[in-house]
Amino acid sequence: MLNIGDVAGQGGVTVETLRYYEREGLIEAPDRDANGYRKYAPEVVRQIQFIKRAQDVGFTLKDIKELLSLKADPGASCRDVRARAEGKISEMGEKIVMLQRMKAVLADWAAACPDAGPVDQCPILDALDQETEGHHGSR
């Protein structure tokens, strides 16, 4: 059995993150020993590594909770997991398109900046300061 610091260290997370995962139901809160300390089974480190790898490829904690539910469900199939992955791929494609648009706009603004002159005449700040129809300063 491992204490919370050992699990966090081996899993590559902070103790606070580990506790957060417990609160969110991503890992099961362990029993406490006679001294009141949490004692974790070694497989919890592997669960944390699963969570971190899933985050590394773009899954949110909500997505990961669903994946863990599928993993524990004997009636689930690989198709169910693949559908989640394909949905994430689609979301990523949409984000890439949006990021490319943002990059193009920012590149245009940077190219318009004369690199000299007073800040009150900066075209980048002017562009950011202008309200556009439909946005009104919030996203």
C-alpha positions as CSV (number, residue, x, y, z in Angstrom):
1,M,0.0,0.0,0.0
2,L,1.2,3.5,-0.8
3,N,0.7,6.8,0.9
4,I,-0.8,9.8,-0.9
5,G,2.6,11.5,-1.5
6,D,4.1,8.3,-3.0
7,V,1.1,7.8,-5.4
8,A,1.1,11.4,-6.5
9,G,4.9,11.3,-7.1
10,Q,4.8,8.1,-9.0
11,G,1.8,9.3,-11.0
12,G,3.4,12.6,-11.8
13,V,0.7,14.7,-10.2
14,T,0.4,16.8,-7.1
15,V,-1.3,15.7,-4.0
16,E,-4.0,18.3,-4.7
17,T,-4.5,16.9,-8.2
18,L,-4.9,13.4,-6.7
19,R,-7.5,14.6,-4.2
20,Y,-9.3,16.4,-7.1
21,Y,-9.4,13.2,-9.1
22,E,-10.9,11.5,-6.1
23,R,-13.6,14.2,-5.7
24,E,-14.4,14.0,-9.4
25,G,-14.8,10.2,-9.2
26,L,-11.9,9.5,-11.5
27,I,-10.2,7.4,-8.9
28,E,-11.8,5.8,-5.9
29,A,-11.0,7.4,-2.5
30,P,-9.0,4.8,-0.5
31,D,-9.7,3.6,3.0
32,R,-7.7,5.1,5.8
33,D,-5.3,3.2,8.1
34,A,-5.5,3.2,11.9
35,N,-3.6,6.5,12.0
36,G,-6.1,8.1,9.6
37,Y,-3.7,8.2,6.6
38,R,-5.0,7.3,3.1
39,K,-3.5,4.1,1.9
40,Y,-3.6,3.5,-1.9
41,A,-3.3,0.3,-3.8
42,P,-0.4,0.4,-6.3
43,E,-2.8,0.2,-9.3
44,V,-3.9,3.7,-8.5
45,V,-0.6,4.9,-10.0
46,R,-1.6,3.2,-13.2
47,Q,-5.0,4.8,-13.2
48,I,-3.4,8.2,-12.8
49,Q,-1.1,7.5,-15.7
50,F,-4.1,6.5,-17.8
51,I,-5.8,9.8,-16.9
52,K,-2.6,11.8,-17.8
53,R,-2.1,10.0,-21.1
54,A,-5.8,10.6,-22.0
55,Q,-5.3,14.3,-21.2
56,D,-2.1,14.3,-23.4
57,V,-4.1,13.4,-26.4
58,G,-6.9,15.9,-25.8
59,F,-9.5,14.2,-23.6
60,T,-11.1,16.3,-20.9
61,L,-11.6,15.0,-17.4
62,K,-15.3,14.6,-18.3
63,D,-14.3,12.6,-21.4
64,I,-11.9,10.5,-19.3
65,K,-14.6,9.7,-16.7
66,E,-16.8,8.4,-19.6
67,L,-13.8,6.3,-20.9
68,L,-13.2,4.9,-17.4
69,S,-16.9,4.0,-17.2
70,L,-16.7,2.2,-20.6
71,K,-13.6,0.5,-19.4
72,A,-15.4,-0.9,-16.4
73,D,-18.5,-1.8,-18.3
74,P,-18.4,-5.4,-19.6
75,G,-21.2,-4.6,-22.0
76,A,-19.2,-1.8,-23.7
77,S,-17.3,-2.4,-26.9
78,C,-14.3,-1.0,-28.6
79,R,-16.7,0.7,-31.0
80,D,-18.0,2.8,-28.0
81,V,-14.4,3.9,-27.2
82,R,-13.7,4.6,-30.9
83,A,-16.8,6.8,-31.2
84,R,-15.5,8.9,-28.3
85,A,-12.1,9.2,-30.0
86,E,-13.6,10.1,-33.3
87,G,-15.7,12.8,-31.6
88,K,-12.6,14.2,-30.0
89,I,-10.8,14.2,-33.4
90,S,-13.7,16.2,-34.9
91,E,-13.6,18.7,-32.1
92,M,-9.8,19.0,-32.6
93,G,-10.4,19.7,-36.3
94,E,-12.8,22.5,-35.5
95,K,-10.3,24.0,-33.0
96,I,-7.5,23.8,-35.5
97,V,-9.6,25.7,-38.1
98,M,-10.4,28.3,-35.4
99,L,-6.8,28.6,-34.3
100,Q,-5.7,29.0,-38.0
101,R,-8.2,31.9,-38.4
102,M,-7.0,33.5,-35.2
103,K,-3.4,33.1,-36.3
104,A,-4.1,34.7,-39.7
105,V,-5.8,37.7,-38.1
106,L,-3.0,38.2,-35.6
107,A,-0.4,37.8,-38.3
108,D,-2.1,40.5,-40.3
109,W,-2.2,42.8,-37.3
110,A,1.5,42.2,-36.5
111,A,2.4,42.9,-40.2
112,A,0.5,46.2,-40.0
113,C,2.5,47.2,-36.9
114,P,5.3,49.7,-37.8
115,D,7.5,48.4,-35.0
116,A,8.1,52.0,-34.0
117,G,6.1,54.9,-32.9
118,P,3.9,55.7,-29.9
119,V,1.8,53.0,-28.3
120,D,-1.3,55.1,-28.8
121,Q,-0.9,54.6,-32.5
122,C,-0.4,50.9,-32.4
123,P,-2.6,49.1,-35.0
124,I,-2.7,45.9,-32.9
125,L,-4.1,47.7,-29.9
126,D,-6.4,49.7,-32.1
127,A,-7.8,46.5,-33.6
128,L,-8.3,44.9,-30.2
129,D,-10.0,48.1,-28.9
130,Q,-12.6,48.2,-31.7
131,E,-15.9,46.6,-31.1
132,T,-17.2,44.4,-33.9
133,E,-20.8,43.7,-34.6
134,G,-21.9,40.6,-32.8
135,H,-18.9,40.3,-30.4
136,H,-19.3,43.4,-28.2
137,G,-16.1,42.7,-26.3
138,S,-17.0,39.2,-25.0
139,R,-16.5,35.7,-26.3
